[in-house]
Amino acid sequence: SSHFGSSHFCTSLSSPRCGPRFAEAMPFVKFEHIAREWRLKWSADADNASLMLAQAQLEEVLADVSSIEGVASVQRVVCGGCQDFKVVTKLPEKAFKEWEAKAFEPEAAFLEAVKKIPGISAVETQTYTLEEVKLNKKDIKKAQDKKEKEQGEGETKKDEKPPVDPVKKKKAVIKEGGKRGVEIEGAADMGGLQFFCTSVDEPEGDIELLLHSVKAMNEKSDPTEEERKGGSGHVGKMVFSAGVEQLAIVAYVPEDKQPELDCKEWIEKVLSLFGGKVVTDAKDYCQGVIATDSNKNIFPLKIRESLILEANNFLRKKGLFPE
């Protein structure tokens, strides 16, 4: 039988809602031992004379109590603050019932004697289950592991992001793509670049959202708009977006650059570094993904920069990117 709960399960044999019988009706309170408590209040008068006399009476019966068949322990509790004096005798359930049948002898004699001591009051008895609930080393480890696991799960739940509104998300993706298009147009014009490799955050590794982002970069810029967007449709590009589960890649080759650069060949070269796959391919737009693989140390954020370098090196070999 296992132990559960606090070391004391308060009981009284006379009450239908208490006692070991009540404990038996509550399956989560498992016990093997029952204790009988004798208690009283003593007075500090006359240099604690009543306390010393109560102790003397305990010593009178201690040998008898200690020799009760099956007794597990006999404990004395003395509190100087609330002036309690208690004697707790603990036995296995079977032995306790045998002692109960003998009226807890020598209980009656002890109680009668202490009641006669001047300064002694509130003489009472109580029965309750009493168990040692200290865990052994193995069980401590088990409990600590369980707690850590639960805390870990709690942290994970806390870290989980609320569901994203797809309409708002797409809007944020397009906004980021439009802004990046303006930056690419400026950099290309200034540096005489035909191709540009970069990364964006908003798609978070979603391949379809990344395609929307790249198309927003390529949108024709409207000079009448207060905030310019896009404008880099004439610049070939490879754009990366890291998510938890994968790295998404979109390659774009404008029509006038297609004789010089095969879009599929370009993205395949980059994907091959970490076993990625082409999702869709066309002359202008190609999409690909590289899945996260912790066993192979493949993490989207970790590999992204090296792939941008690889994409540029491929262009250099074809004379399409400045040295």
C-alpha positions in Angstrom: 0.0 0.0 0.0 1.4 3.4 -0.9 1.4 6.6 1.2 -0.5 9.7 0.3 -1.3 13.1 1.7 -0.1 14.7 4.9 1.4 12.6 7.7 -1.8 13.1 9.8 -5.3 12.3 8.6 -7.5 13.6 11.4 -10.0 11.0 12.6 -12.4 10.2 15.4 -13.8 6.7 15.7 -17.1 8.0 17.0 -17.8 10.2 14.0 -19.2 8.8 10.7 -17.3 11.5 8.8 -14.0 10.7 10.5 -11.7 7.9 11.6 -9.9 5.2 9.6 -13.3 4.0 8.4 -13.9 7.4 6.7 -10.3 7.2 5.3 -11.1 3.8 3.8 -14.0 5.4 1.9 -11.6 7.9 0.4 -9.4 5.8 -2.0 -6.8 8.6 -2.5 -5.9 8.4 1.2 -3.9 5.2 1.5 -2.6 4.2 4.9 -1.1 1.3 6.8 -0.8 2.8 10.2 -3.2 4.3 12.8 -2.2 6.4 15.8 -3.9 7.1 19.1 -3.2 10.5 20.6 -3.5 11.5 24.2 -3.3 15.3 24.7 -3.7 17.9 27.4 -2.9 21.5 28.2 -0.4 22.3 31.0 0.2 25.5 33.0 3.4 27.5 33.4 2.4 28.2 37.1 4.8 27.1 39.8 7.7 26.7 37.5 5.8 24.4 35.1 5.0 21.9 37.9 2.0 20.5 36.0 4.2 19.7 32.9 6.7 17.8 35.1 3.9 15.8 36.8 2.4 15.0 33.4 5.9 13.7 32.2 6.1 11.6 35.4 2.7 10.0 34.7 3.9 9.2 31.1 7.0 7.5 32.5 4.7 5.4 34.8 3.0 3.9 31.7 5.7 4.2 29.1 6.9 0.6 29.5 3.4 -0.7 29.0 2.7 1.4 26.0 6.1 0.5 24.4 5.3 -3.2 24.8 1.9 -3.1 23.1 1.9 -5.9 20.4 3.1 -4.4 17.1 3.7 -0.9 18.3 5.6 1.1 15.6 6.5 4.2 17.6 5.6 6.2 20.7 6.2 10.0 20.4 5.9 12.8 22.8 5.1 16.4 21.7 5.6 19.4 24.0 4.8 23.0 22.9 6.0 25.8 25.1 4.0 28.4 23.3 0.5 26.8 23.3 1.4 24.6 26.3 0.4 21.3 24.6 1.5 17.9 25.9 0.8 15.0 23.5 1.6 11.3 23.4 1.2 9.7 20.0 1.3 5.9 19.7 1.4 4.5 16.2 0.6 0.9 15.2 -0.1 -1.1 12.0 -3.8 -1.2 11.3 -4.3 -4.8 12.4 -2.4 -4.3 15.7 -4.3 -1.0 16.3 -7.6 -2.8 16.1 -6.5 -5.4 18.6 -5.3 -2.6 21.0 -8.6 -0.8 20.4 -10.5 -3.9 21.5 -8.6 -3.7 24.8 -9.8 -0.1 25.3 -6.3 1.2 24.5 -4.9 0.0 27.8 -3.3 1.8 29.8 -5.1 4.9 28.4 -7.8 5.1 31.1 -5.4 5.0 33.9 -3.1 7.6 32.4 -6.0 10.0 31.6 -7.5 9.6 35.1 -4.1 10.3 36.7 -3.3 13.5 34.6 -6.8 14.9 35.2 -6.0 15.0 38.9 -2.9 17.2 38.4 -3.5 20.9 39.3 -3.0 23.1 36.2 -3.8 20.4 33.7 -6.8 21.0 31.5 -8.4 20.0 28.1 -7.6 16.3 28.5 -8.6 14.6 25.2 -7.9 11.7 22.9 -7.9 11.4 19.1 -7.4 8.7 16.5 -6.0 9.3 13.0 -4.0 7.6 10.3 -0.3 8.5 10.5 2.1 7.7 7.7 5.8 8.5 6.9 5.6 10.3 3.5 9.3 11.1 3.0 10.4 10.0 -0.5 13.4 7.8 -1.1 16.1 9.0 -3.5 14.5 7.2 -6.5 11.1 8.7 -5.9 12.5 12.2 -5.3 14.2 12.0 -8.8 10.9 10.8 -10.3 9.0 13.7 -8.7 11.6 16.2 -9.8 11.6 14.9 -13.4 7.8 15.1 -13.5 7.8 18.7 -12.2 10.5 19.7 -14.8 8.5 18.1 -17.6 5.3 19.9 -16.5 7.2 23.2 -16.2 8.6 22.6 -19.7 5.2 22.0 -21.1 3.9 25.1 -19.4 6.7 27.2 -20.9 6.0 25.7 -24.3 2.3 26.7 -24.0 3.3 30.1 -22.8 5.6 30.6 -25.8 3.0 29.4 -28.3 1.9 32.3 -30.5 -1.8 33.0 -30.8 -3.4 32.0 -34.1 -2.5 34.4 -36.9 -5.1 36.1 -39.0 -4.2 35.0 -42.5 -5.5 38.2 -44.1 -3.4 40.4 -41.8 -0.4 38.1 -42.2 -0.6 38.3 -46.1 -0.9 42.1 -45.8 2.2 42.3 -43.6 4.1 40.0 -46.1 3.2 42.2 -49.0 4.1 45.4 -47.1 7.5 44.0 -46.2 8.1 42.7 -49.8 7.1 46.1 -51.3 9.6 48.0 -49.1 12.3 45.5 -49.8 11.6 46.0 -53.6 12.4 49.7 -53.3 15.6 48.9 -51.4 16.7 46.4 -54.0 15.9 48.8 -56.9 18.1 51.5 -55.2 21.0 49.1 -54.5 20.9 47.7 -58.0 20.8 51.1 -59.7 23.7 52.3 -57.5 25.9 49.2 -57.9 24.9 48.3 -61.4 23.5 44.9 -60.2 21.4 42.6 -62.4 20.7 40.2 -59.5 20.2 40.5 -55.8 20.0 37.8 -53.0 18.3 38.6 -49.7 16.0 37.4 -46.9 12.7 38.4 -45.5 11.1 37.7 -42.1 7.3 38.0 -42.4 6.6 34.8 -44.5 8.2 32.7 -41.6 9.2 29.9 -44.0 5.8 29.7 -45.7 6.6 29.1 -49.4 3.3 30.6 -50.7 3.6 33.8 -48.6 7.2 34.1 -49.8 6.1 34.1 -53.4 3.6 36.9 -52.5 6.5 38.8 -51.0 8.7 38.4 -54.1 5.9 39.5 -56.4 5.4 42.6 -54.2 9.1 43.4 -54.7 8.5 43.1 -58.5 5.3 45.2 -58.6 5.7 48.3 -60.8 6.2 51.3 -58.6 3.6 54.0 -58.6 5.4 57.4 -58.5 2.1 59.1 -57.3 1.9 57.1 -54.1 3.2 58.7 -51.0 5.1 55.5 -49.9 6.8 53.8 -52.8 6.6 50.1 -53.1 8.1 47.4 -55.3 9.9 48.6 -58.4 12.6 45.9 -58.7 10.9 43.7 -61.4 13.9 44.2 -63.7 16.3 42.8 -61.1 16.7 39.0 -60.8 16.6 37.7 -57.3 16.7 34.8 -54.9 14.8 35.4 -51.6 15.0 33.3 -48.4 12.6 33.0 -45.5 13.4 31.0 -42.4 10.6 29.3 -40.4 10.7 26.7 -37.6 10.1 23.7 -39.9 11.7 24.8 -43.1 13.7 27.4 -45.1 11.6 28.6 -48.0 13.4 29.9 -51.2 12.0 31.7 -54.2 14.1 32.4 -57.3 13.1 35.0 -59.9 14.6 35.6 -63.3 13.2 38.5 -65.4 12.4 37.7 -69.0 15.3 39.6 -70.5 17.8 37.7 -68.2 16.4 34.2 -69.0 18.8 33.5 -71.9 21.7 34.0 -69.5 20.3 32.2 -66.4 18.1 29.2 -66.0 15.9 29.8 -63.0 15.5 26.1 -62.1 19.2 25.4 -62.5 20.0 28.3 -60.1 17.6 27.2 -57.3 18.6 23.5 -57.7 22.2 24.4 -57.1 21.4 26.2 -53.9 18.9 23.5 -52.6 21.4 20.7 -53.3 23.7 21.9 -50.5 21.3 20.7 -47.8 19.1 18.2 -49.6 16.3 20.6 -50.4 13.6 20.1 -53.0 12.1 22.1 -55.8 8.3 22.8 -55.2 7.4 24.6 -58.5 9.5 25.6 -61.5 9.0 28.0 -64.4 11.2 30.2 -66.5 10.5 33.3 -64.2 9.6 32.0 -60.7 10.9 28.8 -59.0 10.1 27.8 -55.4 12.0 25.4 -53.2 12.2 24.3 -49.5 14.9 22.8 -47.2 13.4 21.0 -44.2 14.7 21.4 -40.7 16.7 18.3 -39.6 18.2 18.5 -36.1 20.0 15.1 -36.7 21.9 16.7 -39.6 22.3 20.0 -37.9 20.1 21.7 -40.5 18.3 24.8 -39.0 16.8 27.4 -41.3 18.4 30.4 -39.6 21.8 28.7 -39.3 22.1 27.8 -43.0 20.4 30.9 -44.6 23.5 33.1 -44.9 25.7 30.3 -46.4 23.0 29.7 -49.0 22.9 33.4 -49.9 26.6 33.2 -50.5 26.2 30.1 -52.6 23.5 31.8 -54.8 25.8 34.7 -55.4 28.8 32.5 -56.2 26.7 30.7 -58.8 26.0 34.0 -60.4 29.7 35.0 -60.3 30.7 31.8 -62.2 28.2 32.9 -65.0 29.6 36.5 -64.9 26.2 37.8 -63.7 27.4 39.2 -60.3 30.3 41.6 -59.7 33.5 40.2 -58.2 
